[in-house]
Amino acid sequence: MARVVVDPITRIEGHLRIEAVIDNGVITEAYSSGTMVRGFEKILKGRDPRDAWAFTERACGVCTTVHALASVRTVEDALGITVPTNAELIRNLMFCAQYVQDHVIHFYHLHALDWVDVVSALSADPKETSRVARSISSWPKTSPAYFASIQQRVKTFVESGQLGIFANGYWGHPAYKLPAEVNLLAVTHYLEALEWQKELVKVHAIFGGKNPHPNYLVGGVPCSINLDEVNAINTERLNHVGKLIKDAIDIVEQVYIPDLMAVAGFYKDWASWGGGLTNYLSYGDLPTNGYGQVDSFKFPRGAILGRNLNEVHEVNARDSEEIKEYISHSYYEYSAGDGTGLHPWDGETELNYTGPTPPYDQLNVEGKYSWCKTPRWKEHPMEVGPLARLLVAYGRGNTEVKDVIGEALGRLNVPVTALFSTLGRTAARGLETRLVVHWMQEFYASLIANIKAGDTKTFNDYHWSPSTWPDTAEGVGLTEAPRGALAHWIRIKDKKIDNYQLVVPSTWNASPKDGNGLRSAYEESLIGTPVANSDQPVEILRTIHSFDPCLACAVHLYDPDGKHVHQIKIN
């Protein structure tokens, strides 16, 4: 029996430590530890609620726009503010732009190298790679000469004695199954996607002034529409948004999805591992008839228990008995005791570090071992993210989602149960990207139609002045970050923030066990996974990366000396 420590997990946002117990080549126990502490709740106390978005957006350099969206929504909810149709459409476009860019980046730059052997690509026949590429897509960059030039670029890395961006991989590991030619195809598109991804986020710069951390506004969006004004959202800028969307559709349909299906076809055995929890939660988003009309969401709201897709439970984030955070194994303390669960409106952020001083050999898993709190929905551990969103939509009878899932399962010739796995989680991210990029085009068309009809309003200023606010108010802002269910809760007292709590996707997924010994999503998903070589645990990375971890949103602070611990230990 071996205890494997992977610290830090790389190719993620933030800092995560995974410890796994391997017995006879199979993981029998796992522990997930967020190794930084977040303090936004303390930073925000006493501030103007209208400024909260600018602080919370900086919880992460990746999930920026969704934190701002959740924040303005929580203030709008507390103060009874609605936003104009154009503002809702622009928010949807910014939301979709982040999804599409983020998911493509995740597949190629964060997750693909768990499945793609870069060094193997050096032995590929560029002519055969060209043939494979043309057989799965109409993407124009498919000539043998083009693939040969990419192969030479990678060869130059190797001959220089360093792989650069491809360094520190487990190249040659027996778990890699792709033919050399498919490896070359994937490496090529890795580099192409690296160039493309900076283009789509110009949508954020156009509507929000910049990226990352675009500007938001309680009551609407901080941009005006005037087709003839240089400094407003004019005809030229709207046309550029349209082109960016068209280019994104081409990348998703002709590069991302074909590559995803091609790679998945060689790893069908991973449809048996990494399923983890059987409960799924989605707050839903992308309103088509105003944010208050939950039934109009493209991504529906709901919860699934025990993988029963025939019953989707309603979710009410305002109900103090539904969502609670626990700290039995987290470095915090509650005034009512560590065994208490607190609804976020009553949430406390009192630090209580009781762990060892880094670097250390093992976590104290019998006590506190993570800076992530442990959220529960009606006392159930829940998985959040792309798979949860698609399953809730599937259970709600969403035709678009059912069609895209059915097509993918048919192409891979796997049953619907394959979704409950590492492979299914990875595929779900791609499938929802395909949906979102086309929804983005729908929102764009609706915005253009509104403007042509003479509607250019982007902001409602009623209740903007604190003089109109009640003495106390509570609000909650829900959204779906690329990594899953995201919500902010606020209490306003005497015109200032009295309490503010963020419960983010990676808090749901990456959190430690609760007081009843129930694992959260990361830990549960690793149980039963075979590991071929405990010195090179690529299997752990495959499943953890399938969630696209974003620990920066969940925890914030380096150790006192600012040290990074990078180790794999066998005990």
C-alpha positions in Angstrom: 0.0 0.0 0.0 1.4 3.4 -1.0 0.4 7.0 -0.1 0.9 9.2 -3.1 1.2 13.0 -2.7 0.8 15.3 -5.7 1.5 18.8 -4.7 0.8 21.1 -6.5 -1.6 19.8 -9.1 -0.5 21.7 -12.1 -2.4 23.0 -15.2 -5.1 24.4 -13.0 -5.9 27.8 -11.6 -4.8 28.1 -7.9 -3.1 25.6 -5.6 -4.3 22.1 -4.9 -2.8 19.1 -3.1 -4.1 15.6 -3.6 -3.1 12.6 -1.5 -4.2 9.2 -2.5 -3.9 5.7 -1.0 -3.1 3.1 -3.6 -3.6 -0.6 -2.7 -2.8 -3.3 -5.3 -2.7 -0.7 -8.0 -6.1 0.9 -7.2 -7.0 4.1 -5.3 -8.8 3.2 -2.1 -8.8 6.6 -0.4 -8.2 10.2 -1.4 -7.9 13.6 0.2 -8.3 17.0 -1.5 -6.6 20.0 0.1 -6.8 23.6 -1.0 -3.5 25.1 0.2 -4.3 28.8 0.2 -6.8 30.9 2.2 -9.3 33.3 0.8 -10.3 36.5 2.5 -12.7 38.4 0.2 -15.5 38.2 2.8 -13.3 40.2 5.2 -12.2 42.6 2.5 -15.8 43.5 1.5 -17.2 44.1 4.9 -18.2 47.8 5.3 -17.9 48.7 1.7 -20.4 50.1 -0.8 -22.4 47.1 -2.2 -22.2 48.6 -5.7 -18.5 48.2 -5.6 -18.4 44.5 -4.6 -18.2 43.2 -8.2 -14.9 44.9 -8.7 -13.4 43.1 -5.7 -15.0 39.6 -6.2 -14.1 39.6 -9.9 -10.5 39.5 -8.9 -10.9 36.3 -7.0 -9.5 34.7 -10.1 -7.8 35.7 -13.4 -9.9 33.2 -15.3 -13.4 33.2 -13.8 -13.5 37.0 -13.8 -16.7 37.9 -15.6 -18.9 35.3 -13.8 -17.9 36.6 -10.3 -18.8 40.1 -11.4 -22.1 38.8 -12.8 -22.9 37.0 -9.6 -22.0 40.1 -7.5 -24.2 42.6 -9.4 -27.0 40.1 -9.3 -26.8 39.7 -5.6 -27.0 43.5 -5.1 -29.8 43.8 -7.6 -31.7 41.0 -5.8 -31.3 42.7 -2.5 -32.5 46.1 -3.8 -35.2 45.0 -6.2 -33.4 46.2 -9.3 -34.1 44.7 -12.8 -32.0 45.4 -15.9 -33.0 46.3 -19.5 -33.2 43.6 -22.1 -30.1 44.8 -23.9 -28.1 44.6 -20.7 -29.3 41.0 -20.2 -28.3 40.1 -23.7 -24.9 41.8 -23.4 -24.3 39.9 -20.1 -25.3 36.7 -21.9 -22.8 37.4 -24.7 -20.0 38.1 -22.2 -20.9 34.9 -20.3 -20.9 32.8 -23.4 -17.6 34.3 -24.6 -15.9 33.2 -21.3 -17.4 29.7 -21.6 -16.3 29.1 -25.1 -12.8 30.5 -24.6 -12.4 28.8 -21.2 -13.6 25.4 -22.3 -11.3 25.3 -25.4 -8.4 26.4 -23.3 -9.2 23.7 -20.8 -9.3 20.9 -23.4 -6.1 21.8 -25.2 -3.9 23.5 -22.7 -4.9 22.1 -19.3 -6.4 18.6 -19.9 -5.3 17.3 -23.3 -1.7 16.6 -22.2 -3.2 13.9 -19.8 -4.1 12.0 -22.9 -1.7 13.3 -25.6 1.9 12.2 -25.7 3.8 15.2 -27.1 7.1 13.3 -27.6 5.3 10.6 -29.6 4.3 13.2 -32.1 7.9 13.4 -33.2 7.6 10.0 -34.8 4.4 10.7 -36.7 4.0 10.6 -40.4 2.7 14.1 -41.4 1.0 12.6 -44.5 -1.0 10.2 -42.3 -1.8 13.0 -39.8 -3.1 15.0 -42.8 -5.3 12.1 -43.9 -6.7 11.7 -40.3 -7.4 15.4 -40.0 -9.3 15.5 -43.3 -11.3 12.5 -42.4 -12.8 14.1 -39.3 -13.1 17.8 -40.2 -13.2 20.4 -43.0 -10.7 22.6 -41.2 -8.5 24.1 -43.9 -5.1 23.7 -42.2 -4.5 20.1 -43.0 -1.7 19.8 -45.5 1.2 17.4 -44.8 3.6 20.3 -45.1 1.8 22.2 -42.4 1.9 19.2 -40.0 5.6 18.7 -40.8 6.3 22.3 -39.9 4.6 21.8 -36.5 6.5 18.6 -35.9 9.8 20.4 -36.6 8.9 23.1 -34.0 8.3 20.5 -31.4 11.5 18.7 -32.4 13.4 22.0 -31.9 12.1 22.1 -28.4 13.4 18.6 -27.7 16.8 19.1 -29.3 17.4 22.2 -27.3 17.2 20.1 -24.1 13.9 21.5 -22.9 10.3 21.0 -24.0 9.3 24.5 -22.9 5.5 24.6 -22.6 5.4 20.8 -22.8 7.9 20.2 -20.0 7.3 17.9 -17.0 4.9 15.5 -18.7 4.8 11.7 -18.2 5.8 11.1 -21.9 6.0 7.5 -22.7 3.7 6.4 -19.9 1.8 3.2 -20.8 -1.5 4.9 -20.1 -1.1 7.0 -23.3 -2.9 5.2 -26.2 -3.1 7.7 -29.1 -1.2 6.8 -32.3 1.7 9.2 -33.1 -0.3 10.8 -35.9 -3.2 11.7 -33.7 -0.8 13.0 -31.1 0.7 15.3 -33.8 -2.8 16.5 -34.7 -3.6 17.3 -31.1 -0.3 19.1 -30.6 -0.9 21.2 -33.7 -4.3 22.3 -32.5 -2.9 23.0 -29.1 -0.7 25.7 -30.7 -3.5 27.0 -32.9 -5.9 27.3 -30.0 -3.3 29.2 -28.0 -3.3 31.8 -30.8 -7.1 31.9 -31.2 -8.2 32.1 -27.6 -7.0 35.7 -27.2 -9.4 36.8 -30.0 -12.8 35.7 -28.6 -12.3 37.6 -25.3 -12.3 40.8 -27.2 -16.0 40.5 -26.7 -15.3 41.4 -23.1 -13.1 44.4 -24.2 -15.9 45.7 -26.5 -18.7 45.5 -24.0 -16.8 45.7 -20.7 -13.8 47.8 -21.6 -11.1 45.2 -21.0 -10.1 41.6 -20.3 -9.5 40.2 -17.9 -11.7 41.8 -15.3 -14.2 43.5 -17.6 -16.3 46.3 -16.1 -19.8 45.5 -14.8 -22.5 47.7 -13.3 -25.4 47.2 -10.9 -28.5 48.0 -12.9 -27.2 47.1 -16.3 -24.0 47.2 -18.3 -21.4 50.0 -18.4 -21.6 50.7 -22.1 -23.9 52.8 -24.3 -25.3 51.9 -27.7 -25.0 54.5 -30.4 -24.4 53.2 -33.9 -22.8 56.5 -35.1 -20.7 57.3 -32.0 -17.0 56.5 -32.0 -16.9 55.9 -28.2 -20.0 53.8 -27.9 -21.1 50.4 -29.1 -21.4 51.3 -32.7 -21.9 49.5 -36.0 -18.2 48.7 -36.4 -17.9 47.1 -33.0 -21.1 45.1 -33.3 -19.9 43.8 -36.6 -16.6 42.7 -35.0 -18.5 40.8 -32.3 -20.4 39.0 -35.0 -17.2 38.0 -36.7 -15.7 36.8 -33.4 -18.7 34.6 -32.9 -18.5 33.2 -36.4 -14.8 32.4 -35.9 -15.6 30.7 -32.6 -18.2 28.5 -34.2 -15.7 27.4 -36.7 -13.1 26.5 -34.1 -15.6 24.6 -32.0 -17.3 22.7 -34.8 -14.2 22.0 -37.0 -11.4 21.7 -34.4 -12.5 21.2 -30.8 -15.4 18.7 -31.2 -13.7 16.6 -33.9 -10.5 16.4 -31.7 -12.5 15.6 -28.6 -14.4 12.7 -30.4 -11.1 11.4 -31.9 -9.3 11.4 -28.6 -12.2 9.9 -26.7 -12.5 7.1 -29.1 -9.1 5.7 -27.9 -10.0 6.0 -24.2 -13.4 4.4 -23.8 -12.2 2.5 -20.8 -12.3 5.8 -18.9 -16.0 5.7 -19.2 -15.7 3.2 -16.3 -13.7 5.4 -13.9 -14.0 8.7 -12.2 -17.8 8.9 -11.8 -17.6 9.8 -8.2 -20.7 11.3 -6.7 -24.2 10.5 -7.9 -25.7 13.9 -7.0 -25.6 17.0 -9.3 -26.4 20.6 -8.8 -27.0 23.4 -11.3 -28.1 27.0 -10.6 -28.8 27.6 -14.2 -28.3 30.7 -16.3 -28.6 32.4 -19.7 -32.1 33.9 -19.4 -34.1 34.5 -22.5 -36.9 36.4 -20.9 -35.4 38.2 -18.0 -33.3 36.8 -15.1 -36.4 36.5 -12.9 -37.9 34.0 -15.3 -36.0 30.9 -14.3 -38.1 28.7 -16.8 -36.6 30.8 -19.6 -33.0 29.8 -18.8 -30.9 28.0 -21.5 -29.2 26.1 -18.7 -32.0 25.1 -16.3 -31.8 25.1 -12.5 -32.2 22.0 -10.4 -30.6 19.1 -8.5 -30.4 15.4 -9.2 -29.9 12.8 -6.5 -28.8 9.2 -7.0 -28.4 9.8 -10.8 -32.2 9.7 -11.1 -32.6 11.7 -14.3 -36.4 11.2 -14.0 -36.6 13.6 -11.1 -35.1 17.0 -11.0 -35.5 18.7 -7.6 -36.1 22.5 -7.2 -33.3 24.6 -5.8 -33.9 27.6 -3.6 -30.7 29.4 -2.6 -32.7 31.7 -0.2 -33.8 28.7 1.9 -31.6 28.5 5.0 -32.1 24.7 5.2 -30.9 24.0 1.6 -27.4 25.2 1.3 -25.0 25.2 4.2 -21.2 25.2 4.6 -19.4 23.0 7.1 -15.9 23.2 8.5 -15.2 19.9 10.3 -12.1 19.4 8.1 -11.5 23.0 7.1 -9.1 25.6 8.6 -11.9 27.8 10.1 -13.9 28.1 13.3 -17.6 28.9 13.8 -18.9 30.7 16.9 -21.5 27.9 17.3 -19.0 25.1 17.0 -17.3 23.3 14.2 -20.1 20.8 13.7 -22.5 23.5 12.8 -23.6 24.2 9.2 -24.2 27.8 8.2 -26.3 29.2 5.4 -24.2 31.8 3.6 -26.2 34.7 4.8 -25.1 33.7 8.3 -21.6 32.7 7.1 -18.5 33.3 9.1 -14.9 33.5 7.9 -12.7 33.1 11.0 -9.4 31.5 10.2 -8.1 28.6 12.3 -5.0 27.0 10.8 -4.2 23.8 12.7 -2.2 22.0 10.1 1.5 21.3 9.7 4.0 23.9 8.3 4.8 23.3 4.6 6.6 21.4 3.3 5.1 18.3 5.0 4.8 14.6 4.2 1.1 14.0 4.9 -2.0 15.9 5.7 -3.6 15.4 9.1 -6.7 13.9 7.6 -8.3 13.0 10.9 -8.4 16.8 11.7 -8.5 19.8 9.5 -6.7 19.6 6.2 -8.0 22.2 3.7 -8.7 25.9 3.3 -11.9 25.0 1.4 -15.1 24.8 3.4 -17.5 22.0 2.7 -20.8 23.0 1.1 -23.8 20.7 1.2 -27.3 20.9 -0.5 -29.9 19.5 1.9 -26.9 17.7 3.5 -25.9 16.0 0.2 -22.5 16.3 -1.4 -23.0 17.6 -4.9 -21.0 17.6 -8.1 -21.2 20.9 -10.1 -19.9 21.8 -13.5 -20.6 20.9 -17.2 -21.7 17.4 -16.5 -24.1 18.6 -13.8 -25.6 21.2 -16.1 -26.2 18.8 -19.0 -27.7 16.2 -16.7 -30.1 18.6 -15.1 -31.0 19.9 -18.6 -31.4 16.3 -19.8 -33.7 15.6 -16.8 -35.7 18.7 -17.5 -36.4 17.4 -21.0 -34.3 20.0 -22.8 -34.4 18.9 -26.5 -31.2 20.7 -27.6 -29.2 19.0 -24.8 -30.8 15.6 -25.4 -29.9 15.8 -29.1 -26.3 16.8 -28.7 -25.8 14.1 -26.0 -27.5 11.5 -28.1 -25.3 12.3 -31.2 -22.1 12.1 -29.2 -23.0 8.8 -27.5 -23.9 7.4 -30.9 -20.6 8.5 -32.5 -18.6 6.9 -29.6 -20.9 3.9 -29.5 -21.2 4.1 -25.7 -24.3 3.9 -23.4 -25.7 6.9 -21.5 -24.1 5.6 -18.3 -20.7 6.6 -19.9 -21.5 10.1 -18.9 -20.9 9.2 -15.2 -17.2 9.1 -15.6 -14.0 11.0 -16.2 -14.6 10.6 -19.9 -18.2 11.7 -19.6 -17.2 14.8 -17.6 -14.6 15.7 -20.3 -17.1 15.1 -23.1 -19.8 17.1 -21.3 -17.6 20.2 -21.4 -17.1 20.0 -25.1 -20.8 19.3 -25.8 -22.0 22.3 -23.8 -19.4 24.4 -25.7 -21.0 23.4 -28.9 -24.4 24.5 -27.5 -23.1 27.7 -26.0 -21.3 29.0 -29.1 -24.6 28.7 -31.1 -26.6 30.3 -28.3 -24.1 33.1 -28.4 -25.1 33.7 -32.0 -28.8 33.7 -31.0 -28.2 36.4 -28.3 -26.2 38.5 -30.8 -29.1 38.3 -33.3 -31.6 39.3 -30.6 -29.4 42.3 -29.6 -29.1 43.5 -33.2 -32.9 43.1 -33.7 -33.5 45.2 -30.5 -31.2 47.9 -31.7 -32.8 48.0 -35.2 -36.2 48.3 -33.5 -34.9 51.5 -31.7 -34.2 50.0 -28.2 -30.7 51.2 -27.1 -31.2 51.2 -23.3 -28.5 49.4 -21.3 -29.1 50.7 -17.7 -31.8 51.2 -15.2 -31.0 53.8 -12.5 -33.9 53.4 -10.1 -32.8 52.3 -6.7 -29.2 53.3 -7.7 -29.1 56.0 -5.0 -28.6 54.7 -1.4 -31.2 57.2 -0.2 -33.8 54.9 -1.7 -32.5 51.7 0.0 -34.1 50.0 3.0 -32.1 50.0 6.3 -31.4 46.3 5.9 -31.6 44.0 2.8 -30.5 40.5 1.8 -29.7 39.2 -1.7 -28.3 36.3 -3.6 -26.8 36.2 -7.0 -26.7 32.9 -8.9 -24.9 32.0 -12.0 -23.1 29.1 -13.6 -19.3 29.6 -13.9 -17.6 27.4 -16.5 -16.6 25.1 -13.6 -20.1 25.0 -12.1 -22.6 26.5 -9.7 -21.5 29.9 -8.4 -23.4 32.1 -5.9 -22.8 35.2 -3.9 -24.8 36.1 -0.8 -25.0 39.7 0.7 -26.4 41.3 3.7 -26.7 45.1 3.5 -27.0 47.2 6.7 -27.0 51.0 6.9 -26.1 51.2 3.2 -22.9 49.1 3.6 -22.0 45.5 3.3 -22.6 43.8 6.6 -21.8 40.2 5.4 -20.7 38.8 2.1 -20.1 35.1 1.2 -19.0 33.4 -1.9 -19.6 29.7 -2.5 -17.8 28.8 -5.7 -17.7 25.7 -7.9 -14.4 24.4 -6.7 -15.6 24.8 -3.1 -18.4 22.3 -3.9 -16.1 19.9 -5.8 -12.7 20.2 -4.1 -13.8 20.4 -0.5 -12.7 18.0 2.2 -15.0 15.4 3.9 -17.9 16.6 6.0 -18.5 15.7 9.6 -20.3 12.5 8.6 -17.3 11.3 6.6 -18.9 11.9 3.2 -16.4 12.8 0.5 -16.9 15.6 -1.9 -16.6 15.3 -5.7 -12.8 15.2 -6.2 -12.2 12.7 -3.4 -15.0 10.4 -4.4 -14.2 10.5 -8.1 -10.7 9.0 -7.4 -11.9 6.0 -5.5 -11.5 2.8 -7.6 -9.2 4.3 -10.2 -6.4 2.0 -11.3 -2.9 3.5 -11.3 -0.3 1.9 -13.5 2.7 3.6 -12.0 2.5 5.4 -8.6 5.7 7.4 -9.4 3.8 8.9 -12.4 0.2 9.1 -11.4 -1.2 10.4 -14.6 -4.5 8.7 -13.8 -5.0 11.1 -10.8 -4.4 14.1 -13.1 -6.9 12.8 -15.7 -9.8 12.7 -13.2 -8.9 15.8 -11.3 -8.4 17.8 -14.5 -11.7 16.6 -15.8 -13.3 19.0 -13.3 -11.1 21.9 -14.5 -10.1 22.9 -10.9 -10.1 26.6 -10.0 -8.8 26.8 -6.5 -8.0 30.5 -6.8 -11.7 31.2 -6.5 -11.9 29.0 -3.4 -8.8 29.9 -1.5 -6.2 32.8 -1.4 -2.8 33.1 0.3 0.6 31.6 0.0 2.4 30.1 2.9 4.2 32.7 5.1 7.5 32.3 3.2 5.9 32.4 -0.2 7.2 29.0 -1.0 5.8 26.6 -3.7 5.9 23.0 -2.8 6.3 20.7 -5.8 6.6 17.0 -4.9 5.4 13.5 -5.5 6.1 11.2 -2.6 5.6 7.5 -2.0 5.3 6.6 1.7 
